[in-house]
Amino acid sequence: MDDIAKRLGEALGVDCVSISADDIVASLRQGVSMLAYASFDFDIVELLGERVLVARPKEDLAPARLVRLLDEVDASSLCPVVCSLRSVTPYLRKALLGEHRGFVTDDGQAYVPGFLRLVPKRRLKPVLAPEPWGPAERQAFIFLVDHMGDEVTAAGLREATGMSATSAARAFAKVAATAPVEKSVGGPTGRTNVWRVADAVSFVESGTAALGDVVRRRLFVEETETEDIPLAGLSALANRSLLVPPSTEQRACGVARARGLKAIDPYEVDTQVCEVFVLSYDPAPFVENDMVDMYTMVRTVDRTDERVDSAVEEATEDCPWLRMT
């Protein structure tokens, strides 16, 4: 119980202590069904002077069922209800937020309706907006994600993408102005700029914010036109996990390659069609086994249900920092 209070207080940045409140527990026992009462372990904490009922599921529950049971508990509770979870998937978070159901997780995520407005705001230093990233910076970011933790140089980026040495050096510098990248001097001559990502989570978070929506538009084209275009989205995810492939194949390309594609209405043709994501950068230099790189794959996946979330977790087991994208 003290652990739950500590977690909730640290997550919200306020004092939170465990208390005893027999009246709240008694009202629950009388007001909810036996199923709802037996589905949770209950604790009471005091948060910002207010009592909060913390309900921790005794077993994993489907999001819809969890929300229904929490609704029943909330209807009979004498104070606000917060659900304590080991972790929360994007799909479950969406379900809880959609019903304004508070939660706190073991890794420090928390949402408590009605209380967040009371949390003291941190004073942040004003930050100047960095220059927008162009195609070269976007490819430099993907290159660094692909080589997470390794030391890379402008020559390596130039070899992978075909951009000039000057453009590659500038691209790294502009990426480093937005996302945390370590720069040192090394190489055979001891005068080569070397770049390395030390904090994968911060780098991916900052870079994802700078990239914005990577998909500019979507096209449906005849499948025969896409043989040289790499798999993306759910099609690439299915190849990297146990997910069933989508009925319509998904691929991705840059703007230049998309100019040669003829868009069609998939409902007006009898031929096999393919959905093509037109990206804000060219993914071709980072293709592996006819699939886009891992970062691009995650950014082109529609996170619609728990099966997709589970497949993403499976595919990114060796690079968990990509799951936040």
Residue pairs with C-beta under 8 A, 6 or more apart in sequence:
1 18
1 43
1 45
2 18
4 18
4 43
4 45
4 54
4 56
4 84
4 104
5 16
5 17
5 18
5 43
5 45
6 16
7 84
7 104
7 106
7 108
7 110
8 16
8 45
8 47
8 52
8 54
8 82
8 104
8 110
8 112
9 15
9 16
9 17
9 47
10 108
11 104
11 108
11 109
11 110
12 47
12 110
12 112
12 115
12 116
12 119
13 119
13 120
14 47
14 48
14 118
14 119
14 120
15 47
15 48
16 45
16 46
16 47
17 45
17 46
18 43
18 44
18 45
18 46
19 44
19 45
19 46
19 51
20 44
21 44
21 51
21 79
23 78
24 44
24 51
24 53
24 77
24 78
24 79
25 42
25 44
27 76
27 77
27 78
28 37
28 42
28 53
28 73
28 76
28 77
29 37
30 76
31 75
31 76
32 72
32 73
32 75
32 76
33 72
35 69
36 69
36 72
36 73
38 58
39 57
39 58
39 59
39 61
39 69
40 55
40 56
40 57
40 58
40 69
40 73
41 55
41 56
41 58
42 53
42 54
42 55
42 56
43 53
43 54
43 56
43 84
44 51
44 52
44 53
44 54
44 79
45 51
45 52
45 54
46 52
47 112
47 115
48 115
48 118
50 79
50 80
50 115
51 78
51 79
52 79
52 80
52 81
52 82
52 102
52 112
52 115
53 73
53 77
53 79
53 80
53 81
53 82
54 81
54 82
54 83
54 84
54 104
55 70
55 73
55 81
55 82
55 83
55 84
56 83
56 84
56 85
57 66
57 83
57 85
61 69
63 91
63 92
63 95
63 96
63 306
64 95
66 83
66 92
66 95
66 96
67 95
67 96
67 99
67 101
70 81
70 83
70 99
70 101
71 99
73 81
74 80
74 81
74 101
80 102
80 112
80 113
80 114
80 115
81 101
81 102
82 102
82 103
82 104
82 112
83 96
83 101
83 102
83 103
83 104
84 103
84 104
84 105
85 92
85 103
85 104
85 105
85 106
86 105
86 106
87 105
87 106
87 107
88 96
88 103
88 105
88 109
89 306
89 309
90 303
90 309
91 303
91 304
91 305
91 306
91 309
92 306
93 103
96 102
96 103
96 111
97 111
100 113
101 113
102 110
102 111
102 112
102 113
103 109
103 110
103 111
104 110
104 111
104 112
130 174
130 177
130 178
130 210
131 174
131 177
132 210
133 141
133 174
133 175
133 178
133 210
133 211
135 254
135 280
135 281
135 282
136 161
136 163
136 167
136 168
136 170
136 171
137 171
137 174
137 175
138 211
138 280
138 281
139 157
139 161
139 163
139 171
139 281
139 282
139 285
140 157
140 168
140 171
140 172
140 174
140 175
141 175
141 179
141 207
141 210
141 211
142 281
142 283
142 286
142 293
142 295
142 296
143 152
143 156
143 157
143 160
143 161
143 285
143 286
144 152
144 172
144 175
144 181
144 195
144 197
144 203
145 197
145 203
145 204
145 207
145 293
145 294
145 295
145 322
146 286
146 293
146 294
146 295
147 156
147 197
148 197
148 200
148 203
148 319
148 321
149 196
149 197
149 198
149 200
150 196
151 184
151 186
151 194
151 195
151 196
152 194
152 195
152 196
153 187
153 192
153 193
153 194
153 195
154 165
154 168
154 169
154 172
154 193
155 165
155 168
155 192
157 163
157 168
157 171
157 172
158 164
158 165
158 167
158 168
160 285
160 286
161 168
161 282
161 285
162 285
163 171
169 193
172 181
172 183
172 193
172 195
175 181
175 207
176 183
176 195
178 206
178 207
178 210
179 202
179 203
179 206
179 207
179 210
180 197
180 198
180 199
180 202
180 203
180 206
181 195
181 196
181 197
181 203
182 195
182 196
182 197
182 198
183 193
183 194
183 195
184 193
184 194
184 196
185 191
185 192
185 193
185 194
186 192
186 194
187 194
197 203
200 319
200 321
201 321
201 324
203 321
204 295
204 321
204 322
204 324
204 325
205 324
208 299
208 324
208 325
211 280
211 299
212 280
213 280
214 279
214 280
214 281
214 296
214 299
214 300
215 252
215 277
215 278
215 279
215 280
215 299
215 300
216 255
216 278
216 279
216 280
217 278
218 275
218 276
218 277
218 278
219 258
219 261
219 263
219 275
219 276
219 278
220 248
220 263
220 264
220 265
220 266
220 273
220 274
220 275
220 276
221 261
221 262
221 263
221 264
221 273
221 274
221 276
222 262
222 264
222 269
222 271
222 272
222 273
222 274
223 249
223 271
223 272
223 273
223 274
224 271
225 261
225 262
225 274
226 249
226 251
226 261
226 274
226 276
229 251
229 252
229 253
229 257
229 276
230 236
230 251
230 252
230 253
230 283
230 284
230 287
230 290
230 291
230 292
231 239
231 249
231 250
231 251
231 290
231 291
231 292
232 250
232 251
232 252
232 277
232 283
232 291
232 292
232 296
232 297
232 300
233 246
233 250
233 252
233 275
233 277
233 297
233 300
233 301
233 302
234 243
234 245
234 246
234 250
234 301
234 302
234 308
235 245
235 246
235 249
235 250
235 251
236 250
236 291
236 292
236 297
236 300
237 243
237 297
237 301
237 308
237 311
237 312
237 315
238 244
238 245
238 246
238 311
239 245
239 289
239 291
240 291
240 294
240 297
240 314
240 315
241 311
241 312
241 314
241 315
242 311
242 314
243 307
243 308
243 311
248 266
248 273
248 274
248 275
249 274
249 275
250 274
250 275
250 276
250 277
250 300
251 274
251 275
251 276
251 277
252 276
252 277
252 278
252 279
252 283
252 292
252 296
252 300
253 261
253 276
253 277
253 278
253 279
253 282
253 283
253 284
254 278
254 279
254 281
254 282
254 283
254 284
255 278
255 279
255 280
255 282
256 282
257 282
257 284
258 276
258 278
261 276
264 273
266 273
277 300
279 296
279 300
283 292
283 293
283 296
286 292
286 293
286 296
287 293
291 297
292 300
294 315
294 316
294 319
294 322
295 322
295 325
297 315
298 312
298 316
298 322
298 323
298 325
299 325
301 308
301 312
302 308
303 309
303 312
312 323
313 323
316 322
316 323
